Amino acid sequence: MMMVSLVVLDVPGAPRNLSISDITSRQGLVSWIPPHSGNSPILHYTVHSRLYSVGAGVENVNEITVSGQSRSLILRSLVPGQEYSLTVRAHNALGPGNASEPIQFTTLEQAPTGRARVLSVSARSSTELELKWEAPPVSMWNSQQIGYTVGYRFEESSNDFHYLNLAMSKKKRFSLLLEGLEKYRRYEVVVDTWNYIGKGERTVSYFATTLQDVPSGGPENLICKAKSSTALSLSWEPPLLSNRNGEIIKFSYQYFNTKFPDEIRTGELEDTEVILDHLHIFSNYSFKIRAHTQIGAGPYSSHIYCSTLEDVPGAPAKVKVISTGDSSFYVSWLPPNQPSGIILRYTVYWRMQAEGAQIQTLKTRGTQVRLGPLQLSLWYDFWVRAETRVGQGPSSSISTILAQNTGNAQIVSFGKSWKVRHGSSLVLDCLSVGFPEVKQRWIREGVEVGPGRGIRILPNNSLVLSNLSRENQGEFHCEVDNKEGADRITHTVIVESPPLPPDLGVTRITHDSALFVWKVSAEKIPILAFTLSYRTLDQDWERVTVIPPAATFRLTGLSCGTSFLAFMFASNRIGEGANSSTLTFQTEGSAPSIEKTGSLLVRNQTSVLVLLDRFEEEGCPFINFVIEYRPDHSSEFVLVSNSVPGTSKEYRIHGLLPATRYVVRVAAVNSAGDIQVEEEVSTLGKDGKALNVYKSGSSGVRLVLIFLVVMGVPGLLTGLGLLAYFAFKRRVRSNPGGVVMMNKSNFNAKNYIGVTPHPPPPPPPPPGVLRYPSLQPQDVLYEEV
């Protein structure tokens, strides 16, 4: 009998139990179990590894051939930190067999070996630089992701870099804004790469300069020197280098005579020295200067004060010669309109109008002298000259009188115009002569002025005004008379006072802003600023300054639905004026509310979901929610959270017991106030099924019907009471025990810890009546017996 052996040849099967071990960042040991050979010797194996890296294509496949006797292979030249897919295929004389089941593995990471490619560093503003760069090639990441550290410092600085770390990312392009830099400074910028293994390579340094800005400081070292009686020389240095913020292109200055502070003069120049001429003689000037860059002007320097030199004075303004009635005479005069310095003395000159008459003189520091006796019935000339340390000035005009004894009432003093500051004091002179007795009086606005508050009359008839205000300004007339004649002088008093209160109003009120408008009375002294003060009813005052000529201001950032107080005062160089009347206004919006229907809670076995979106903001965004709960048998609430964000739509209370009744209390808070709601709920049983047949909305009514049937008319009162109880418990209540509205002044959600006194429970039911809490849709409760 002949035996025939039939051998079927086929390609090999798929290798089994493919695995990789001893994985490092660059290699791994691949091993497998040979497959069925297909009845033909396995000639070789091909190992296929495919790299799954960011940006890698399907062509990123590596194939290695090993002998048919191999059972393992050290896979080399792998990329660190990358994911690979690996298969093995056996080959015999008939061809390749099926590939093994693929496996995935990831090589260990190494520190990056590539550096970022900086695209640009450019200025965005005077304090910002924008840096743009590209990631190095993925093959140099040596990890799935790569991070960056950006360093920056002043150019040529010996200090270390300031570093900013960027989180690891797979992105290819990056942009970073470096903020808070110094103005108009040149910076050195570098970029480092890194991953969790270590630091990679650093880029070369790149340089950029922030943009110019206005100077942040004024010029320094101001020096003022008097050149003459009408000229001043001023010099200064530019602002400190750190305050220049750019290239200084010019300076602008302001100056004024301190006697005339509203007459401000200005000028511009590129130099750091200026000579101011055509100034008033022996006058004090205030000077300040600021620097400019291409962007604009910086702040002014502090004021510097200096005076022009003295000169010879002008002539005394007026001379008056008055007989006293006893052969002597008073000579009085007004100081020069241009004193040109400190008047050291006056010289009074007089002579008879006769040939060869000698000129007589008398020196005095005052502005009046008494001369005599003079020879009667002769004509005399009188004149006066003033003197400073520079020398004597010209003579006054000559006054000529006939010396004779006359007794008519006359005033020696001169009337003057006075400009004084608010709160100061002033003496108005009115020295008079005459006989017989002279009557003296002061008149203002047709009414005689007598001693009183802030007013005194001295024995020499001088009028003393103290603590002057705008109510004291006007004309004061001194009148004297006797039977021989009468005389009168007028003093004009101008009191430089703080401004009158503005007429303040508020309009166009929104949820967070209010528009203030105001009017002011015409003032001779310019108003420098308006100050608006405002506060809520329970906070401190805050201030905002508004610069004229603005007559409106929108105050923003106010709390929604809140009452405010506000007033305004104006300021000038004299000081702050009186406050306007205080306004009361309220921003739009109100305390939160809640929908009147539907439950606030959704129950589960061990948790309750609070539907916070059932609360209405009423125009004022929620600040936060406060959530508490207590078991039905306890009176103490447990605080869950007093800082649930106002943007939350729901919040879940965890850790509750199954099939247990709870009372949940929720407070919604906004800037206008708050609302507090309590609601009863029962968690489900452990099987998640309803444990009782009583359904919400019908259980209370059904219970009342049962009592009506069983007890008849006597049960009517009990049934009605129970119906009222259920209705009371189901609605959202605005009285204690339901919804409690609390003023935000006595409810602070941040400090709220659940100690608000709980309102008293409803009265107990009649004997024999079962009590049920308010039932919510889908609620199923245990029956109480």
Residue pairs with C-beta under 8 A, 6 or more apart in sequence:
7 39
8 39
9 38
9 39
9 40
9 93
9 94
10 38
10 39
10 40
10 94
11 38
11 91
11 92
11 94
11 95
11 96
11 97
11 98
12 35
12 36
12 37
12 38
12 40
12 42
12 90
12 91
12 92
12 96
12 97
13 35
13 36
13 38
13 90
13 97
13 98
14 35
14 89
14 90
14 97
14 98
14 99
14 100
14 101
15 32
15 33
15 34
15 35
15 45
15 88
15 89
15 90
15 100
16 32
16 33
16 35
16 100
17 31
17 32
17 33
18 30
18 31
18 32
18 86
18 87
18 88
18 100
18 101
18 102
18 103
19 30
19 31
19 32
19 103
20 28
20 29
20 30
20 31
20 75
20 86
20 103
20 105
21 28
21 29
21 31
22 28
22 29
23 105
23 106
23 107
23 108
24 107
24 108
25 78
25 80
25 81
25 107
25 108
25 109
25 110
25 142
26 76
26 77
26 78
26 80
26 107
27 74
27 75
27 76
27 77
27 78
28 74
28 75
28 78
28 105
28 107
29 72
29 73
29 74
29 75
30 47
30 72
30 73
30 74
30 75
30 86
30 88
31 71
31 72
31 73
32 45
32 71
32 72
32 88
32 100
33 71
34 42
34 71
34 90
35 42
35 90
35 97
37 90
37 92
38 92
38 94
38 97
40 92
40 93
40 94
41 68
41 92
41 93
42 68
42 90
42 91
42 92
43 68
43 91
43 92
43 93
44 65
44 66
44 67
44 68
44 91
45 65
45 66
45 67
45 68
45 70
45 73
45 88
45 89
45 90
45 91
46 63
46 64
46 65
46 88
46 89
46 91
46 96
47 63
47 64
47 65
47 66
47 73
47 75
47 86
47 87
47 88
48 61
48 62
48 63
48 86
48 87
48 88
48 89
48 99
49 61
49 62
49 64
49 75
49 78
49 84
49 85
49 86
50 58
50 60
50 61
50 62
50 84
50 85
50 86
51 60
51 61
51 62
51 79
51 82
51 83
51 84
52 82
52 83
52 84
52 85
52 104
53 60
53 79
53 82
53 83
53 138
53 139
54 138
54 144
54 170
55 138
55 172
56 138
62 77
64 73
64 75
66 73
68 90
68 91
68 92
75 86
78 84
78 107
79 107
79 139
79 142
80 107
80 108
80 109
80 110
80 142
80 143
81 106
81 107
81 108
81 109
81 110
81 141
81 142
81 143
81 144
81 195
82 106
82 107
82 144
83 104
83 105
83 106
83 144
84 104
84 105
84 106
84 107
85 102
85 103
85 104
86 102
86 103
86 104
86 105
87 99
87 100
87 101
87 102
87 103
88 99
88 100
89 96
89 97
89 98
89 99
89 100
90 96
90 97
91 97
106 144
109 142
109 143
109 144
109 195
109 196
109 197
110 142
110 143
110 197
110 198
111 142
111 194
111 195
111 197
111 198
111 199
111 200
112 136
112 140
112 141
112 142
112 143
112 146
112 193
112 194
112 195
112 199
112 200
112 201
113 140
113 142
113 200
113 201
114 136
114 137
114 139
114 140
114 141
114 193
114 200
114 201
115 136
115 191
115 193
115 200
115 201
115 202
115 203
116 133
116 134
116 135
116 136
116 148
116 191
116 193
116 203
117 133
117 134
117 135
117 136
117 203
118 131
118 132
118 133
118 189
118 191
118 203
118 206
119 132
119 133
119 134
120 130
120 131
120 132
121 129
121 130
121 131
121 132
121 189
121 206
121 207
121 208
122 129
122 130
122 208
123 129
123 130
123 208
123 209
123 210
123 211
124 130
124 177
124 211
125 210
125 211
126 183
126 184
126 210
126 211
126 212
126 213
126 245
126 295
127 179
127 180
127 181
127 182
127 183
127 210
127 213
128 177
128 178
128 179
128 181
128 210
129 152
129 177
129 178
129 181
129 187
129 189
129 208
129 210
130 175
130 176
130 177
130 178
131 150
131 175
131 176
131 177
131 178
131 189
131 191
131 206
132 173
132 174
132 175
132 176
133 148
133 173
133 174
133 191
133 203
134 172
134 173
134 174
135 141
135 146
135 171
135 172
135 173
135 174
136 146
136 193
136 200
140 200
141 195
142 195
142 197
143 168
143 195
143 196
143 197
144 170
145 168
145 169
145 170
145 195
146 168
146 169
146 193
146 194
146 195
146 200
147 165
147 166
147 167
147 168
147 169
147 193
147 194
147 195
148 165
148 166
148 174
148 191
148 192
148 193
148 194
149 163
149 164
149 165
149 166
149 191
149 192
149 194
149 199
150 163
150 164
150 166
150 176
150 178
150 189
150 190
150 191
150 192
151 161
151 162
151 163
151 164
151 189
151 190
151 191
151 192
152 161
152 162
152 164
152 178
152 181
152 187
152 188
152 189
152 190
153 159
153 160
153 161
153 162
153 187
153 188
154 182
154 185
154 186
154 187
154 188
155 186
155 187
155 188
155 207
156 188
157 188
161 188
161 190
164 176
164 178
166 174
166 176
168 195
168 196
178 187
178 189
181 187
181 210
182 210
182 242
183 210
183 211
183 212
183 213
183 216
183 245
183 246
184 209
184 210
184 211
184 212
184 213
184 244
184 245
184 246
185 209
185 210
186 207
186 208
186 209
187 207
187 208
187 209
187 210
188 205
188 206
188 207
189 205
189 206
189 207
189 208
190 202
190 203
190 204
190 205
190 206
191 202
191 203
192 199
192 200
192 201
192 202
192 203
193 199
193 200
193 201
194 200
212 245
212 246
212 247
212 293
212 294
212 295
213 245
213 246
213 293
213 295
214 245
214 246
214 292
214 293
214 295
214 296
214 297
214 298
215 239
215 243
215 244
215 245
215 246
215 248
215 290
215 291
215 292
215 293
215 297
215 298
215 299
216 239
216 243
216 245
216 298
216 299
217 239
217 240
217 242
217 243
217 244
217 298
217 299
218 239
218 288
218 289
218 290
218 291
218 298
218 299
218 300
218 301
218 302
219 236
219 237
219 238
219 239
219 251
219 272
219 289
219 290
219 291
219 301
220 236
220 237
220 238
220 239
220 240
220 301
221 236
221 237
222 234
222 235
222 236
222 287
222 289
222 301
222 302
222 304
223 234
223 235
223 236
223 304
224 232
224 233
224 234
224 287
224 304
224 305
224 306
225 232
225 233
225 234
225 306
226 232
226 233
226 306
226 307
226 308
226 309
227 233
227 275
227 277
228 308
228 309
229 281
229 282
229 308
229 309
229 310
229 311
229 340
230 277
230 278
230 279
230 280
230 281
230 308
231 275
231 276
231 277
231 278
231 279
231 308
232 275
232 276
232 279
232 285
232 287
232 306
232 308
233 273
233 274
233 275
233 276
234 253
234 273
234 274
234 275
234 276
234 287
234 289
234 304
234 306
235 272
235 273
235 274
236 251
236 272
236 273
236 289
236 301
237 272
238 244
238 248
238 272
238 291
239 248
239 291
239 298
243 298
244 291
244 293
245 293
245 295
245 298
246 293
246 294
246 295
247 293
247 294
248 291
248 292
248 293
249 270
249 292
249 293
249 294
250 268
250 269
250 270
250 291
250 292
251 268
251 269
251 270
251 271
251 272
251 289
251 290
251 291
251 292
252 266
252 267
252 268
252 289
252 290
252 292
252 297
253 266
253 267
253 268
253 269
253 274
253 287
253 288
253 289
253 290
254 264
254 265
254 266
254 287
254 288
254 289
254 300
255 264
255 265
255 276
255 285
255 286
255 287
255 288
256 262
256 263
256 264
256 265
256 285
256 286
257 263
257 279
257 280
257 283
257 284
257 285
258 283
258 284
258 285
258 286
258 305
259 280
259 283
259 284
261 286
261 573
262 525
262 526
267 274
276 285
276 287
279 285
279 308
280 308
281 308
281 309
281 310
281 311
281 338
281 340
281 341
282 307
282 308
282 309
282 310
282 311
282 339
282 340
282 341
282 342
283 307
283 308
284 305
284 306
284 307
285 305
285 306
285 307
285 308
286 303
286 304
286 305
287 303
287 304
287 305
287 306
288 300
288 301
288 302
288 303
288 304
289 300
289 301
290 297
290 298
290 299
290 300
290 301
291 297
291 298
292 298
310 340
310 341
310 342
310 388
310 389
310 390
311 340
311 341
311 388
311 390
312 340
312 388
312 390
312 391
312 392
312 393
313 336
313 338
313 339
313 340
313 341
313 343
313 386
313 387
313 388
313 392
313 393
314 336
314 337
314 338
314 339
314 340
314 386
314 393
314 394
315 336
315 385
315 386
315 393
315 394
315 395
315 396
315 397
316 333
316 334
316 335
316 336
316 346
316 384
316 385
316 386
316 396
317 333
317 334
317 335
317 336
317 337
317 396
318 333
318 334
318 396
318 414
319 331
319 332
319 333
319 382
319 383
319 384
319 396
319 397
319 398
319 399
320 330
320 331
320 332
320 333
320 399
320 412
320 414
321 329
321 330
321 331
321 380
321 382
321 399
321 401
322 329
322 330
322 332
322 410
322 412
322 433
323 329
323 401
323 403
323 404
323 405
323 406
323 410
323 433
324 330
324 370
324 372
324 433
325 405
325 406
325 407
325 433
325 434
325 435
326 372
326 373
326 405
327 372
327 373
327 374
327 376
327 403
327 405
328 370
328 371
328 372
328 373
328 374
329 370
329 371
329 372
329 374
329 401
329 403
330 368
330 369
330 370
330 371
330 412
330 431
330 433
331 348
331 350
331 368
331 369
331 370
331 371
331 382
331 384
332 367
332 368
332 412
332 413
332 414
333 346
333 367
333 368
333 384
333 396
334 367
334 414
334 416
335 343
335 367
335 386
336 343
336 386
336 393
339 386
339 388
340 388
340 390
340 393
341 388
341 389
341 390
342 388
342 389
343 386
343 387
343 388
344 365
344 387
344 388
344 389
345 363
345 364
345 365
345 386
345 387
346 363
346 364
346 365
346 366
346 367
346 384
346 385
346 386
346 387
347 361
347 362
347 363
347 384
347 385
347 387
347 392
348 361
348 362
348 363
348 364
348 369
348 371
348 382
348 383
348 384
349 359
349 360
349 361
349 382
349 383
349 384
349 385
349 395
350 359
350 360
350 371
350 380
350 381
350 382
350 383
351 357
351 358
351 359
351 360
351 380
351 381
352 375
352 378
352 379
352 380
353 378
353 379
353 380
353 381
353 400
354 378
362 369
362 371
368 412
368 413
368 431
374 380
374 403
375 403
376 403
376 404
376 405
377 402
377 403
377 404
378 402
378 403
379 400
379 401
379 402
379 403
380 400
380 401
380 402
380 403
381 398
381 399
381 400
382 398
382 399
382 400
382 401
383 395
383 396
383 397
383 398
383 399
384 395
384 396
385 392
385 393
385 394
385 395
385 396
386 392
386 393
387 393
406 484
407 434
407 435
407 436
407 482
407 484
408 434
408 482
408 484
408 485
408 486
409 432
409 433
409 434
409 438
409 439
409 480
409 481
409 482
409 484
409 485
409 486
409 487
410 432
410 433
410 434
410 480
410 485
410 487
411 430
411 431
411 432
411 478
411 480
411 487
411 488
411 489
412 431
412 432
412 433
413 429
413 430
413 431
413 432
413 478
413 489
414 489
415 478
415 489
415 490
415 491
415 492
416 491
416 492
417 491
417 492
417 494
418 426
418 428
418 491
418 492
418 493
418 494
419 494
419 496
420 426
420 468
420 493
420 494
420 495
420 496
421 468
421 495
421 496
421 574
422 468
422 469
422 470
422 495
422 496
422 497
422 498
422 574
422 575
423 467
423 468
423 469
424 468
425 464
425 465
425 466
425 467
425 468
426 464
426 465
426 468
426 493
427 458
427 462
427 463
427 464
427 465
428 442
428 462
428 463
428 464
428 465
428 476
428 478
428 491
428 493
429 460
429 462
430 440
430 442
430 461
430 462
430 463
430 478
430 480
430 489
431 460
431 461
431 462
432 438
432 440
432 461
432 478
432 480
432 487
434 480
434 482
434 484
434 485
435 482
435 484
436 482
436 483
436 484
437 482
438 480
438 481
438 482
439 480
439 481
439 482
440 461
440 478
440 479
440 480
441 448
441 478
441 479
441 480
442 448
442 449
442 457
442 463
442 476
442 477
442 478
442 479
443 449
443 476
443 477
443 478
443 479
444 474
444 475
444 476
444 477
445 474
445 475
449 455
449 463
449 476
450 457
451 457
454 465
454 466
454 467
454 468
454 472
455 463
455 464
455 465
455 466
456 463
456 464
456 466
457 463
457 464
458 464
461 478
463 476
463 478
463 491
465 472
465 493
468 493
468 495
469 495
469 497
470 495
470 497
472 493
472 495
473 493
473 494
473 495
474 492
474 493
475 490
475 491
475 492
475 493
476 490
476 491
476 492
476 493
477 488
477 489
477 490
477 491
478 488
478 489
478 490
478 491
479 486
479 487
479 488
480 486
480 487
480 488
481 487
496 525
496 574
497 525
497 574
497 577
498 570
498 571
498 572
498 574
498 575
498 576
498 577
498 578
499 520
499 521
499 523
499 525
499 527
499 569
499 570
499 571
499 572
499 577
500 520
500 521
500 523
500 570
500 577
500 578
501 568
501 569
501 570
501 577
501 578
501 579
501 580
501 581
502 518
502 519
502 520
502 530
502 568
502 569
502 570
502 580
503 518
503 519
503 520
503 580
504 516
504 517
504 518
504 566
504 567
504 568
504 580
504 581
504 583
505 516
505 517
505 518
505 583
506 514
506 515
506 516
506 517
506 566
506 583
506 585
507 514
507 515
507 517
508 514
508 515
508 554
509 515
509 585
509 586
509 587
509 588
510 587
510 588
511 560
511 561
511 587
511 588
511 589
511 619
511 620
512 556
512 557
512 558
512 559
512 560
512 587
513 554
513 555
513 556
513 557
513 558
513 587
514 554
514 555
514 558
514 564
514 585
514 587
515 552
515 553
515 554
515 555
516 532
516 552
516 553
516 554
516 555
516 566
516 568
517 551
517 552
518 530
518 551
518 552
518 568
518 580
519 551
520 527
520 551
520 570
523 572
525 572
525 573
525 574
526 548
526 572
527 548
527 570
527 571
527 572
528 547
528 548
528 571
528 572
528 573
529 545
529 546
529 547
529 548
529 570
529 571
530 545
530 546
530 547
530 548
530 550
530 553
530 568
530 569
530 570
530 571
531 543
531 544
531 545
531 546
531 568
531 569
531 570
531 571
531 576
532 543
532 544
532 545
532 546
532 553
532 555
532 566
532 567
532 568
533 541
533 542
533 543
533 566
533 567
533 568
533 569
533 579
534 541
534 542
534 544
534 555
534 564
534 565
534 566
535 541
535 542
535 564
535 565
536 559
536 562
536 563
536 564
536 565
537 563
537 564
537 565
537 745
538 745
544 553
544 555
546 553
555 566
558 564
558 587
559 587
559 671
559 672
560 587
560 588
560 589
560 619
560 620
560 621
560 670
560 671
560 672
561 586
561 587
561 588
561 589
561 590
561 591
561 618
561 619
561 620
561 670
561 671
561 672
561 673
562 586
562 587
562 671
562 672
563 584
563 585
563 586
564 584
564 585
564 586
564 587
565 582
565 583
565 584
566 582
566 583
566 585
567 579
567 580
567 581
567 582
567 583
568 579
568 580
569 576
569 577
569 578
569 579
569 580
570 576
570 577
571 577
588 619
589 617
589 618
589 619
589 620
589 670
589 671
589 672
590 618
590 619
590 620
590 672
590 673
591 618
591 620
591 670
591 672
591 673
591 674
591 675
591 741
591 744
592 615
592 616
592 617
592 618
592 620
592 622
592 668
592 669
592 670
592 673
592 674
592 675
593 615
593 616
593 618
593 675
594 600
594 614
594 615
594 616
594 668
594 675
594 677
594 732
594 739
595 614
595 616
596 731
596 732
598 614
599 611
599 679
599 681
599 776
599 777
600 610
600 611
600 614
600 664
600 666
600 677
600 679
601 608
601 609
601 610
601 611
601 664
601 679
601 681
601 776
602 608
602 609
602 611
603 609
603 681
603 682
603 683
603 684
603 776
603 778
603 779
604 683
604 684
605 658
605 683
605 684
605 685
605 686
605 688
606 654
606 655
606 656
606 657
606 658
606 683
607 652
607 653
607 654
607 655
607 656
607 683
608 629
608 652
608 653
608 656
608 662
608 664
608 681
608 683
609 650
609 651
609 652
609 653
610 627
610 650
610 651
610 652
610 653
610 664
610 666
611 649
611 650
612 625
612 644
612 648
612 649
612 650
612 651
612 666
612 668
613 649
613 650
615 622
615 625
615 668
615 675
617 670
618 670
618 672
619 672
620 670
620 671
620 672
621 646
621 670
621 671
622 646
622 647
622 668
622 669
622 670
623 646
623 669
623 670
623 671
623 749
624 642
624 643
624 644
624 645
624 646
624 669
624 749
624 750
625 641
625 644
625 645
625 646
625 648
625 651
625 666
625 667
625 668
625 669
625 749
626 639
626 641
626 642
626 644
626 666
626 667
626 669
626 749
626 752
627 639
627 640
627 641
627 644
627 651
627 653
627 664
627 665
627 666
627 667
628 637
628 638
628 639
628 640
628 664
628 665
628 666
628 754
629 637
629 638
629 640
629 653
629 656
629 662
629 663
629 664
629 665
630 636
630 637
630 638
630 662
630 663
630 665
631 660
631 661
631 662
631 663
632 660
632 661
632 662
632 663
632 680
632 773
635 758
637 663
637 665
637 754
637 758
638 754
639 752
639 753
639 754
640 651
640 653
641 651
642 749
642 750
642 751
642 752
642 753
643 749
643 750
644 651
646 669
646 670
653 664
656 662
656 683
657 683
658 683
658 684
658 685
658 686
659 682
659 683
659 684
659 685
659 686
659 691
659 782
660 682
660 683
661 680
661 681
661 682
661 773
661 781
662 680
662 681
662 682
662 683
663 678
663 679
663 680
663 681
664 678
664 679
664 680
664 681
665 676
665 677
665 678
665 754
666 676
666 677
666 679
667 674
667 675
667 676
667 677
667 742
667 747
667 749
667 752
668 674
668 675
669 744
669 747
669 749
671 744
672 744
673 741
673 742
673 743
673 744
673 747
674 741
674 742
674 744
674 747
674 749
675 739
675 740
675 741
676 739
676 740
676 741
676 742
676 756
677 732
677 738
677 739
678 737
678 738
679 774
679 776
680 729
680 773
680 774
680 776
681 776
681 779
682 773
682 779
682 780
682 781
682 782
684 690
684 691
684 780
685 691
689 780
690 780
691 780
691 781
691 782
692 780
692 781
692 782
692 783
693 780
694 702
694 772
694 775
694 780
694 781
694 783
695 775
695 780
696 775
696 776
696 777
696 778
696 779
697 775
697 777
699 772
699 775
700 722
700 723
700 725
700 726
700 772
700 775
701 723
701 726
703 722
703 770
703 772
704 718
704 719
704 720
704 722
704 723
705 719
707 715
707 718
707 719
707 722
707 769
708 715
708 716
708 719
711 718
717 766
718 765
718 766
718 769
721 765
721 766
721 769
722 765
722 769
725 762
725 765
726 772
726 774
728 762
729 762
729 773
729 774
730 774
730 775
731 738
732 738
732 739
733 739
734 741
736 759
736 760
737 759
737 760
737 761
737 762
740 756
740 759
742 756
747 756
764 771
765 771
770 784
771 784
772 781
772 784
773 781
775 781
